Amino acid sequence: MAEAHQATHYSSSNIHQHTEINHDQETLELVLSSGGHSWKIKSANRIKNFIYPARIEILYVTVGIAIALYFSEMPFGFIEMKSSSSIIFDIFACIFIGLILFAIICVCMKVTMMLLLRYQGYMYETRGRKVSLKTQIWAILMKSFLKFNPPQLYSFQSLLPRLSVPPLKDTINRYLRSVRPIYDDETYNRIAQEAQDFQNGIGKKLQRYLILKSWWATNYVSDWWEEFIYLKSSTPLMVNSNVFSSDHISRDTTIQSARAANVCYLFLQFRKSIDDQTLKPIMANNLVPLCSTQYQRLFNTTRIPGIDGDKLIHFETSDHIAVLHKGCYYKVTICVNGRLLKPREIQYQFEQIINSNNQTSHGEKYLASLTAWERTKWATTRNKYFSNGINKKSLDIIESAAFVLNLHDGPYIMELENLEQPEVLTYYCTQNFYGRIYDFWFDKSFNICFGTNGRMAFNAEHAWGDAPAVSRMLEECMVYDIKSYDAHGNIKGTMEIKPPLPVRLNWDFSDQNLINTIDEAYGDGLKLISDLDYQCVVHDAFGKGLMKACKLSPDAFIQMALQLAYFRDFGRFSLTYEASMTRLFKDGRTETVRSCTIESCAWVKSMEDPKTSIQERVKLLQEACKRHQKGYLEAMTGKGVDRHLFCLYVVSKYLEIDSPFLKEVLSEPWRLSTSQTPHGQSDFVDLKKYPQLKGCAGGFGPVSKDGYGISYIISGEDRIYFHVSSFKSSPVTNTDRFGKRIRKALWDIKELVEKFNSEQGDKRNGHK
């Protein structure tokens, strides 16, 4: 292209020319004004959250009442002071009395709200049935509070209940029930005896210590879960930990710089709504708030590799993003004097990068491969080659960026509607999953890539938070994205200022050992992805509509299909992991739903037994779905199995107590690891109004070397996407085979229910 030959060559001299701050009076006033405005917003939000659910206006009322009583003739003790003290002193006394009354009201309202948030009875009441009087009163009170003072993002953080430690006996019983269909009688009896010995022995001591922790920790699970499950793991983040997501169905531009700039701007606006707390908290059933803590580290966060374990670093603010294009890294300033650049101004910056004739070096091109490497190896390399000098300076810029954005040098082809070529969609998803290994800086909280056709790819680190926070950001930002372009595909609007030019990051790759290390990391990455067996499986025969028509929970419906598919694939049952959120509690993250149950196994066996009647199969299916829903609710409400046992194991390690039972529990493999990606988490996103916002979501890698990782999303009324992964090196797994078994299992359930309904209809007609 001709424009490439005219592109600006980025050097320190011309960059400084454009980014230099003139410390004149006007600029200083702008900076101070911006900082003061930010401080005022944060201070006001702290006060609002501190007194929530009360409002500051109540203070004005209480002070007003106290002053009114002062001027009245009513014989209140504090008013009698006016005869022996000054009017100013008495007014201050009235204000003091008003503050005391306000404090009492605040405490009463807070305690009431805390008690309301501890109520969970509504979750166990069957939908479609009459709601209990207790729940009706609870709902009226909750609605009244929410209407009286609409909450900010963090308004409920001090009010949410803490996750309590469940009784040890209950957890042991739930565990034994979950493994009963997995093991033969001899193995089960041995484990049951170990569990009994643990419960009556050292388990009591470990439980006491864990309860003690729950008294002072905001959440007795989350800090250990983050540290030991994520940060202490030395396996590569790519495939093993990071998750990916995909673009939505349609886009209104094919111009790379325009789409990248607009989405970048929308993400930064989302960040601002987090900082200002104008982002509304997610409310379950529009009544119950979910914990919002995870949003705090969505931006400006990076994972630092360590020899003995990684650590997460969060920067309070960041006025730049890191951009990668054709192997070259840039610092792109997105805030000037406290003002966020406009989308058209960011597009101008990206155009300068795209039209640049800068050349990359071998080391810089493959540099991000280090973040896809084993963590201890990356930590050693980082300490040796990136701990000082120009390499440290450039690395600091990437790690302190709001996020990393990649202007890819090729198109991303995403064909959601072309089901004749499913391999096209699968290939696109792999570009989100791992790309070319060096496309993503896997340590950052998230990376976003844009193909030359404007199509988007997304990859996120997992230690800082879970998929719902990321999914919400993508959904809400995409609503605005589809309205932002003109007829030519450029961003609407004009540049108000000439933005700072991007700054090319400099590196020192003069040491051949560093180049060899980067090549080794890239080679190991190639080996890892070459062993990954991944497919995006599309089921378009039916979706949520039919599942609801069958009067079955859509999630339970799919989980039963996965159990049937797995049994047909392996000829046996296995522990199944389904992620459930625990964000009803402060700092809550996830809990495991053990989807393989006694009831689900009984139903699966009936499906494989030709002697079992349709009526019996449907009855067993309904029982299995009900049991699954109960298990899901137990996990959500803090009555799960796995986080409790995990924390007991951590306590045993701290106390240097050996527990054969806990060792066995923690070593049991999850050969079927599943998770559902939610659509439309907030009322802000109306998928019926904007069907083009639907997509195939994303997935993750297999947890077990001889198992499957399955992420799924129910996309509307007639489609389900499954992201199925396994390892090619396993002699017992095959992703393509398992994908076909999933589709067959879903179809078999559909036919089963339809036959049952048909028979029931015939009986009713015959009776008439």
C-alpha positions in Angstrom: 0.0 0.0 0.0 1.2 3.5 -0.8 0.3 4.7 2.7 2.8 2.4 4.2 5.7 4.2 2.5 4.4 7.5 3.9 3.9 6.2 7.5 5.6 8.0 10.3 8.8 6.4 11.6 8.7 6.4 15.4 11.8 7.6 17.0 12.3 9.1 20.5 12.7 12.6 19.0 9.4 12.9 17.2 7.5 11.0 19.9 8.7 13.4 22.5 7.7 16.2 20.3 4.1 15.2 20.4 3.8 13.8 23.9 5.8 16.5 25.7 3.8 18.2 28.5 4.3 22.0 28.7 4.1 22.8 32.3 2.3 26.1 31.8 -0.5 27.3 33.9 -3.3 26.0 31.7 -1.9 22.4 31.6 -1.3 22.4 35.3 -4.8 23.6 36.0 -6.2 20.8 33.8 -4.2 18.1 35.6 -5.1 19.4 39.0 -8.8 19.8 38.0 -8.9 16.2 36.7 -7.2 14.8 39.8 -9.5 16.8 42.0 -12.6 15.6 40.2 -11.4 12.0 40.4 -10.8 12.4 44.2 -14.2 13.9 44.7 -15.9 11.0 42.9 -14.0 8.4 44.9 -14.7 10.1 48.2 -18.4 10.5 47.4 -18.6 6.9 46.5 -16.9 5.8 49.7 -19.4 7.8 51.7 -22.4 6.5 49.8 -21.2 2.9 50.1 -20.4 3.3 53.8 -23.9 4.5 54.7 -25.8 2.3 52.2 -28.7 1.4 52.1 -29.4 4.8 53.8 -29.1 8.0 51.8 -27.3 11.2 52.7 -30.6 13.0 52.5 -31.6 11.3 55.7 -28.9 13.2 57.5 -30.4 16.5 56.3 -33.7 15.4 57.7 -32.4 14.3 61.1 -30.4 17.5 61.5 -33.5 19.5 60.4 -35.7 17.7 62.9 -33.1 18.4 65.7 -33.0 22.1 64.8 -36.8 22.3 64.6 -37.1 20.7 68.1 -34.6 23.3 69.3 -36.8 26.2 68.3 -39.9 24.5 69.6 -41.2 24.8 73.1 -41.3 21.0 73.7 -39.5 20.0 76.9 -36.5 18.0 75.5 -33.5 17.9 77.7 -30.9 19.0 75.2 -33.0 22.0 74.2 -32.9 23.4 77.7 -29.3 24.3 77.1 -30.2 27.4 75.1 -30.8 29.4 78.3 -27.3 28.8 79.5 -25.2 28.5 76.3 -24.7 30.4 73.1 -26.9 29.8 70.0 -23.9 28.6 68.0 -23.1 25.9 70.6 -26.8 24.8 70.7 -26.9 24.6 66.8 -23.8 22.4 66.9 -25.4 20.3 69.5 -28.5 19.9 67.3 -26.2 18.8 64.4 -24.5 16.3 66.7 -27.9 14.9 67.8 -28.9 14.7 64.1 -25.7 12.8 63.3 -26.4 10.4 66.1 -30.0 9.8 64.9 -28.6 9.4 61.3 -26.1 6.8 62.6 -28.8 4.9 64.4 -30.9 4.8 61.2 -27.9 3.8 59.1 -27.1 0.9 61.4 -30.7 -0.3 61.6 -31.0 -0.2 57.8 -27.7 -2.0 57.3 -28.6 -4.7 59.8 -32.0 -5.2 58.1 -30.4 -5.4 54.7 -27.7 -7.9 55.9 -30.5 -10.1 57.4 -32.4 -9.9 54.1 -29.4 -10.9 52.1 -28.9 -14.0 54.3 -32.3 -15.3 53.3 -32.0 -18.1 50.8 -35.4 -19.7 51.0 -36.5 -18.2 47.7 -34.0 -20.3 45.8 -35.6 -23.5 46.9 -39.1 -22.6 46.0 -40.2 -24.3 42.7 -41.0 -21.9 39.9 -44.6 -21.8 38.8 -45.7 -22.8 42.3 -47.3 -20.5 44.9 -44.6 -18.4 46.6 -44.5 -18.7 50.4 -45.6 -15.7 52.5 -42.1 -15.4 54.0 -40.6 -15.1 50.6 -43.3 -12.5 49.5 -42.5 -10.3 52.5 -38.8 -10.7 51.9 -39.2 -9.7 48.2 -41.3 -6.6 49.2 -38.7 -5.4 51.6 -35.8 -6.0 49.1 -37.7 -4.1 46.4 -38.4 -1.3 48.8 -34.8 -0.9 49.7 -33.6 -1.0 46.1 -36.2 1.5 45.0 -35.4 3.8 47.9 -31.7 3.9 47.1 -30.6 2.3 43.8 -27.2 0.7 44.5 -23.8 1.5 43.0 -21.4 -1.2 41.9 -19.8 -1.8 45.4 -22.8 -0.7 47.5 -23.4 -4.2 48.8 -19.8 -5.3 49.4 -20.0 -4.7 53.2 -23.5 -6.1 53.4 -23.1 -9.5 51.6 -23.0 -12.5 53.9 -19.7 -14.3 54.5 -19.3 -17.8 53.2 -19.7 -20.0 56.3 -18.0 -23.3 56.8 -20.6 -26.1 56.4 -20.8 -28.9 59.0 -18.1 -31.5 58.4 -20.6 -34.3 58.7 -22.8 -32.8 55.9 -19.8 -32.4 53.6 -18.6 -36.0 54.1 -22.1 -37.3 53.5 -22.4 -35.3 50.3 -19.0 -36.5 49.1 -19.8 -40.1 49.7 -23.1 -39.8 47.9 -21.3 -38.3 44.9 -18.7 -41.0 44.6 -21.1 -44.0 45.2 -21.9 -44.5 41.5 -18.2 -44.1 40.5 -16.6 -46.9 42.6 -17.2 -50.5 43.1 -18.4 -51.8 46.5 -14.9 -52.7 47.7 -13.4 -49.3 46.8 -16.4 -47.4 48.1 -16.4 -49.2 51.4 -12.7 -48.4 51.9 -13.2 -44.7 51.1 -16.3 -44.6 53.4 -14.3 -46.0 56.3 -11.5 -43.5 55.6 -14.0 -40.7 55.6 -15.6 -41.9 58.8 -12.1 -42.1 60.5 -11.4 -38.6 59.2 -14.7 -37.2 60.5 -14.2 -38.6 63.9 -10.5 -37.9 64.1 -8.3 -35.2 62.8 -11.1 -33.7 60.7 -12.5 -32.2 63.9 -9.3 -30.3 64.5 -8.9 -29.1 60.9 -12.6 -28.0 61.0 -12.0 -25.9 64.1 -9.1 -24.1 62.5 -11.0 -23.5 59.3 -14.0 -22.1 61.2 -11.5 -19.8 63.0 -10.2 -18.5 59.7 -13.8 -17.9 58.5 -14.3 -15.5 61.4 -11.6 -13.1 60.3 -11.3 -13.7 56.6 -13.8 -12.1 54.2 -14.0 -15.5 52.4 -12.4 -18.6 53.8 -11.9 -20.1 50.3 -11.1 -17.4 47.8 -7.6 -16.4 48.9 -6.4 -20.0 49.1 -8.1 -20.9 45.9 -6.3 -18.1 44.0 -3.0 -18.9 45.6 -2.8 -22.7 45.5 -5.0 -23.5 42.5 -3.8 -20.7 40.2 -0.7 -18.9 41.3 1.2 -21.9 42.7 0.7 -23.9 39.5 3.8 -24.0 37.2 2.0 -25.3 34.1 1.7 -23.0 31.1 -1.2 -20.5 31.2 -1.9 -21.2 27.5 -4.4 -24.1 27.2 -4.1 -25.1 30.9 -5.4 -22.0 32.6 -6.4 -19.1 30.4 -9.9 -19.0 28.8 -11.0 -17.5 25.5 -14.1 -15.9 24.1 -15.2 -15.0 20.6 -16.8 -12.2 18.6 -20.5 -11.8 18.2 -22.3 -12.7 15.0 -22.2 -9.5 13.0 -20.0 -6.5 12.9 -20.7 -3.1 11.2 -17.2 -2.5 9.8 -14.4 -4.4 8.2 -11.8 -1.7 8.9 -9.4 -3.0 11.4 -8.3 0.3 12.9 -11.9 1.5 13.3 -13.2 -1.7 15.0 -10.1 -1.9 17.2 -10.3 1.7 18.3 -14.0 1.7 19.0 -13.9 -1.5 21.1 -10.8 -0.2 22.9 -12.7 3.0 23.7 -15.8 1.0 24.9 -13.6 -1.1 27.1 -12.0 2.0 28.7 -15.5 3.5 29.2 -16.4 0.2 31.0 -13.3 0.6 33.1 -14.4 4.2 34.0 -17.8 2.9 35.0 -16.1 0.5 37.4 -13.9 3.3 38.8 -16.8 5.6 39.2 -19.1 2.8 40.4 -21.8 3.8 37.9 -21.8 0.2 36.6 -24.8 -1.5 38.1 -24.2 -4.7 40.2 -25.6 -7.9 38.8 -28.8 -8.7 40.6 -30.1 -12.3 40.6 -33.8 -12.3 40.0 -33.5 -8.5 39.9 -33.4 -8.6 43.7 -30.2 -10.3 45.1 -26.8 -8.7 44.4 -23.8 -10.7 43.4 -20.4 -9.8 44.6 -18.7 -7.3 42.4 -15.1 -7.7 43.7 -13.8 -9.3 40.5 -14.3 -6.1 38.5 -11.6 -4.4 40.5 -8.9 -6.4 38.7 -10.4 -6.7 35.2 -8.1 -3.9 34.0 -4.5 -2.8 34.8 -3.7 -6.3 36.1 -0.9 -8.7 35.3 0.4 -12.0 36.5 4.1 -12.0 37.4 5.9 -15.4 37.2 7.8 -16.6 40.2 10.0 -19.5 41.1 7.9 -20.5 44.1 4.7 -19.2 42.7 3.2 -16.3 40.7 1.7 -13.1 42.1 -1.0 -10.8 40.7 -0.1 -7.1 40.4 -2.9 -4.6 40.0 -2.1 -1.0 39.1 -4.5 1.6 40.5 -4.5 3.6 37.3 -3.0 3.2 33.8 -3.2 5.8 31.0 -1.9 3.5 28.3 -2.4 0.2 26.5 0.2 -2.1 25.0 -0.3 -2.7 21.3 1.3 -5.5 19.2 1.5 -5.3 15.4 3.6 -7.5 13.2 5.9 -8.4 16.0 6.5 -4.8 17.2 5.3 -3.6 20.6 4.0 -0.1 21.2 2.9 2.1 24.1 -0.3 3.9 23.1 -1.4 6.7 25.4 -5.2 6.7 25.8 -5.6 9.5 28.4 -4.3 13.0 28.0 -4.5 15.4 31.0 -7.2 13.2 32.5 -9.3 13.1 29.4 -9.9 9.7 27.7 -9.2 10.0 24.0 -12.2 9.8 21.6 -12.7 6.7 19.4 -11.6 8.6 16.2 -8.5 9.8 18.0 -7.6 6.2 19.0 -8.3 5.1 15.4 -5.7 7.7 14.2 -3.1 6.2 16.6 -3.8 2.7 15.4 -3.6 3.8 11.7 -0.1 5.2 12.4 0.9 1.7 13.7 -0.7 -0.2 10.8 0.9 2.1 8.2 4.3 2.0 9.9 7.2 0.4 8.1 8.9 -0.6 11.4 10.6 -4.0 11.3 10.7 -6.4 14.1 13.5 -8.6 15.2 13.3 -12.4 15.7 13.4 -12.0 19.5 10.7 -9.3 19.6 8.4 -11.2 17.3 8.4 -14.4 19.4 8.8 -12.6 22.8 5.2 -13.4 24.1 6.0 -17.1 23.7 7.7 -16.8 27.1 4.3 -16.1 28.7 3.0 -19.3 27.2 5.9 -21.3 28.8 6.1 -23.2 32.1 5.9 -20.6 34.8 9.2 -21.4 36.6 11.1 -21.3 33.3 9.5 -17.9 32.4 10.3 -16.6 35.9 14.0 -17.6 35.6 14.2 -16.0 32.2 12.5 -12.9 33.4 14.9 -12.5 36.4 17.9 -13.0 34.2 17.1 -10.9 31.1 14.3 -8.6 32.0 15.2 -7.3 35.5 17.1 -4.2 34.5 17.9 -1.9 31.7 15.8 -1.3 28.6 14.2 -4.7 28.7 12.8 -4.1 32.2 11.5 -0.6 31.1 9.7 -2.1 28.1 8.4 -5.0 30.1 7.1 -2.6 32.8 5.1 -0.7 30.1 3.4 -3.9 29.0 2.7 -5.2 32.5 1.3 -1.8 33.7 -0.9 -1.4 30.6 -4.7 -1.4 31.0 -4.7 -4.4 28.6 -2.9 -5.7 25.6 -4.3 -5.2 22.1 -3.0 -7.0 19.0 -3.5 -5.6 15.5 -3.2 -8.9 13.7 -1.6 -9.1 10.3 -4.3 -11.4 8.8 -8.1 -11.8 8.9 -10.2 -13.8 11.4 -12.8 -15.8 9.6 -15.9 -16.6 11.7 -18.8 -18.4 10.1 -21.5 -19.1 12.6 -24.1 -19.7 10.0 -22.0 -21.9 7.7 -22.5 -25.2 9.3 -21.4 -27.1 6.2 -17.8 -26.1 7.1 -17.6 -26.5 10.9 -13.8 -26.6 10.7 -13.8 -22.9 9.8 -15.5 -22.0 13.1 -13.2 -24.4 15.0 -10.1 -22.8 13.4 -11.4 -19.3 14.3 -11.8 -20.4 17.9 -8.3 -21.8 18.1 -7.1 -18.3 17.1 -8.8 -17.1 20.3 -7.6 -20.1 22.3 -3.8 -19.8 21.6 -3.3 -18.1 18.2 0.2 -18.4 17.0 1.4 -18.7 20.6 3.1 -15.2 20.4 -0.1 -13.4 19.6 -1.1 -13.1 23.2 0.6 -11.8 26.3 -0.9 -14.5 28.4 0.1 -12.9 31.7 -2.2 -9.9 31.2 -5.7 -9.9 32.7 -7.0 -10.0 29.1 -5.8 -9.6 25.5 -7.9 -8.5 22.5 -6.9 -9.1 18.9 -8.4 -7.7 15.7 -8.0 -9.2 12.3 -7.5 -7.2 9.1 -11.2 -7.6 8.5 -12.2 -6.2 11.8 -13.1 -9.5 13.4 -12.2 -9.9 17.0 -10.5 -12.5 19.2 -10.3 -12.5 23.0 -8.1 -14.3 25.6 -8.2 -13.8 29.4 -6.0 -14.9 32.3 -8.0 -16.8 35.0 -6.4 -16.2 38.4 -7.8 -12.7 38.9 -11.4 -13.6 38.2 -13.9 -15.8 36.4 -15.7 -15.7 33.0 -18.9 -13.8 34.1 -17.1 -10.6 34.6 -15.4 -10.8 31.2 -18.6 -11.9 29.5 -20.5 -9.0 30.9 -18.0 -6.5 29.6 -18.0 -8.0 26.2 -21.8 -8.1 26.0 -22.4 -4.6 27.2 -19.7 -3.0 25.1 -20.9 -4.8 22.0 -24.3 -3.2 22.2 -22.7 0.2 21.6 -20.2 -1.2 19.1 -22.9 -2.1 16.6 -24.1 1.6 16.5 -20.8 3.3 16.1 -19.8 3.3 12.4 -20.6 5.4 9.4 -21.6 4.1 6.0 -17.9 3.7 5.1 -17.1 1.6 8.2 -15.2 4.4 10.0 -16.0 5.5 13.5 -18.5 8.3 13.7 -17.3 11.6 14.9 -14.1 13.7 14.4 -10.8 14.2 16.2 -10.9 17.0 18.7 -7.2 16.9 19.4 -4.2 15.4 17.7 -3.4 12.5 20.0 0.1 11.4 21.2 1.8 9.2 18.7 2.4 5.6 19.7 5.8 4.9 21.2 7.8 1.9 19.9 9.2 -0.2 22.7 12.9 -1.0 22.5 14.5 -4.3 23.5 17.9 -5.7 23.9 18.2 -9.1 22.2 22.0 -9.0 21.7 22.5 -12.1 23.9 22.0 -15.2 21.8 21.2 -17.2 24.9 18.0 -15.1 25.2 17.1 -15.7 21.6 17.6 -19.4 22.2 15.5 -19.3 25.3 12.6 -17.6 23.4 12.9 -20.2 20.7 12.7 -23.0 23.3 9.6 -21.5 24.8 8.0 -21.2 21.3 8.9 -24.8 20.5 7.4 -26.0 23.8 4.3 -24.0 23.0 4.0 -25.7 19.6 4.3 -29.1 21.2 1.5 -28.2 23.6 -1.0 -27.0 21.0 -0.1 -29.8 18.6 -1.3 -32.2 21.3 -4.5 -30.3 21.9 -7.6 -31.8 20.2 -10.2 -29.1 20.1 -13.5 -28.6 18.2 -16.4 -26.2 18.3 -19.4 -28.4 18.1 -22.6 -26.8 16.9 -26.0 -28.3 17.8 -28.7 -26.6 15.8 -31.6 -29.1 16.0 -33.1 -27.3 19.0 -32.2 -25.1 22.0 -33.6 -23.6 25.1 -37.2 -23.5 23.8 -37.6 -27.3 23.5 -35.8 -27.9 26.8 -38.3 -25.7 28.6 -41.2 -27.3 26.7 -40.0 -30.6 28.2 -40.3 -28.9 31.6 -36.7 -29.6 32.3 -33.9 -27.2 33.4 -31.8 -26.4 30.3 -28.6 -26.8 32.2 -29.7 -30.1 33.7 -30.9 -31.2 30.3 -27.4 -30.6 28.8 -25.6 -32.1 31.8 -27.6 -35.3 31.5 -26.7 -35.4 27.8 -23.1 -35.1 28.7 -23.4 -38.0 31.2 -25.0 -40.1 28.5 -22.4 -39.2 26.0 -19.5 -39.9 28.4 -20.9 -43.3 29.4 -21.2 -44.3 25.7 -17.7 -43.1 25.1 -16.0 -44.8 28.0 -18.5 -47.4 29.1 -18.3 -46.2 32.7 -19.0 -43.1 34.9 -16.5 -40.6 36.1 -16.4 -37.6 38.4 -17.9 -34.6 36.6 -17.0 -31.0 37.4 -19.5 -28.2 36.6 -18.6 -24.7 37.7 -21.1 -22.9 39.8 -20.7 -19.3 41.2 -20.7 -18.5 44.9 -21.0 -14.7 44.3 -24.0 -14.5 46.6 -21.3 -14.3 49.3 -18.6 -11.6 49.8 -15.5 -12.3 47.6 -17.2 -15.5 46.3 -15.9 -17.2 43.2 -16.9 -20.7 42.3 -17.9 -24.1 43.7 -18.1 -27.5 42.1 -21.4 -29.1 41.1 -20.8 -32.9 41.0 -23.0 -33.6 38.0 -22.5 -37.4 38.1 -25.0 -38.5 40.6 -26.8 -41.7 41.7 -29.9 -40.5 39.9 -28.1 -39.5 36.6 -26.3 -42.9 36.5 -29.6 -44.7 37.0 -31.1 -42.7 34.1 -28.1 -43.3 31.8 -28.3 -47.1 32.4 -32.0 -47.1 31.6 -31.2 -45.4 28.3 -28.8 -48.2 27.4 -31.2 -50.9 28.6 -33.7 -51.8 25.9 -36.0 -53.4 28.4 -36.7 -50.2 30.3 -39.9 -48.5 29.3 -40.3 -44.9 28.1 -42.3 -44.0 31.2 -39.6 -45.3 33.5 -36.8 -43.5 31.5 -38.7 -40.2 31.7 -39.3 -40.7 35.4 -35.6 -41.3 36.0 -34.7 -38.4 33.8 -36.9 -36.0 35.8 -35.4 -37.3 39.1 -31.9 -36.9 37.8 -32.6 -33.3 36.6 -34.2 -32.4 40.0 -31.2 -33.9 41.8 -28.9 -31.9 39.6 -30.8 -28.7 40.3 -30.6 -29.4 44.0 -26.8 -29.9 43.8 -26.5 -26.7 41.9 -28.4 -24.7 44.5 -26.3 -26.3 47.3 -23.1 -25.3 45.6 -24.4 -21.7 45.1 -25.5 -21.4 48.7 -22.2 -22.6 50.3 -23.1 -26.2 50.8 -20.8 -27.7 48.2 -18.2 -30.4 48.8 -15.0 -29.5 47.0 -14.0 -26.1 48.3 -14.6 -27.2 51.9 -12.4 -30.3 51.5 -9.8 -28.3 49.6 -9.5 -25.8 52.5 -9.3 -28.6 55.1 -6.4 -30.0 53.0 -4.6 -26.7 53.1 -5.1 -26.5 56.8 -3.6 -30.0 57.2 -0.6 -28.9 55.2 -0.1 -25.8 57.4 -0.3 -28.0 60.5 1.8 -30.7 59.0 -0.9 -33.3 59.6 -1.1 -36.2 57.1 -4.6 -37.2 56.0 -4.9 -40.2 53.7 -8.6 -39.4 53.1 -7.9 -35.8 52.0 -5.0 -36.9 49.8 -7.3 -39.3 48.0 -10.1 -36.8 47.5 -7.8 -34.1 46.1 -6.1 -36.6 43.8 -9.3 -37.8 42.2 -9.2 -36.8 38.5 -11.9 -34.7 36.9 -12.2 -36.5 33.5 -15.2 -34.5 32.5 -14.8 -30.8 33.3 -17.7 -28.6 32.2 -18.9 -25.0 32.4 -21.8 -23.0 31.0 -21.3 -19.5 29.7 -24.2 -17.2 30.5 -25.8 -14.9 27.9 -27.5 -11.7 28.9 -26.3 -11.3 32.5 -27.9 -7.9 32.9 -31.1 -6.2 31.7 -28.9 -3.9 29.7 -28.4 -6.5 27.0 -31.6 -7.6 25.2 -30.7 -10.5 22.9 -34.2 -10.5 21.4 -33.7 -6.9 20.4 -30.1 -7.4 19.3 -29.9 -11.0 18.0 -26.7 -10.1 16.2 -25.0 -10.0 19.6 -25.3 -13.7 20.0 -22.1 -15.7 19.5 -20.4 -19.0 20.2 -18.8 -17.7 23.4 -15.5 -19.5 24.4 -13.9 -22.3 26.2 -10.9 -23.8 28.0 -8.5 -26.8 27.9 -9.0 -30.2 29.4 -8.3 -30.6 33.1 -7.2 -34.3 32.9 -4.8 -35.8 30.5 -7.4 -38.6 29.7 -10.5 -36.4 30.0 -12.5 -33.7 28.3 -12.9 -30.0 28.9 -16.4 -28.8 27.8 -17.7 -25.3 27.7 -21.2 -24.6 26.3 -23.5 -21.8 25.7 -27.3 -21.9 24.9 -27.5 -19.4 22.2 -31.1 -18.5 21.8 -34.0 -20.9 21.3 -32.5 -23.1 18.6 -28.8 -23.5 19.0 -26.2 -24.7 21.5 -22.4 -24.4 21.1 -20.0 -26.8 22.7 -16.3 -26.1 23.0 -14.8 -29.6 23.4 -11.2 -30.2 24.1 -9.0 -33.2 24.9 -5.4 -34.3 24.3 -4.4 -36.3 21.2 -1.8 -38.1 23.3 -4.5 -39.8 25.3 -5.4 -43.2 23.9 -8.9 -43.1 25.3 -10.2 -39.7 24.2 -11.2 -38.3 20.8 -12.8 -34.9 20.5 -14.6 -35.5 17.2 -16.0 -38.8 18.5 -17.2 -37.2 21.7 -18.8 -34.3 19.9 -20.9 -36.7 17.9 -21.9 -38.5 21.0 -23.1 -35.2 22.6 -25.2 -34.4 19.6 -26.6 -38.0 19.6 -27.4 -37.8 23.3 -29.2 -34.5 23.0 -31.3 -35.9 20.2 -32.1 -39.1 22.1 -33.4 -37.0 25.1 -35.5 -35.0 22.7 -37.0 -38.1 21.1 -37.5 -39.7 24.6 -39.6 -36.8 25.8 -41.5 -36.4 22.6 -42.4 -40.1 22.6 -43.5 -39.9 26.2 -45.7 -36.8 25.5 -47.2 -38.6 22.5 -48.1 -41.7 24.5 -49.6 -39.5 27.3 -51.6 -37.7 24.7 -52.9 -40.9 23.2 -53.9 -42.2 26.6 -55.8 -39.0 27.3 -57.5 -39.2 24.0 -58.3 -42.8 24.4 -59.8 -42.2 27.8 -62.0 -39.5 26.4 
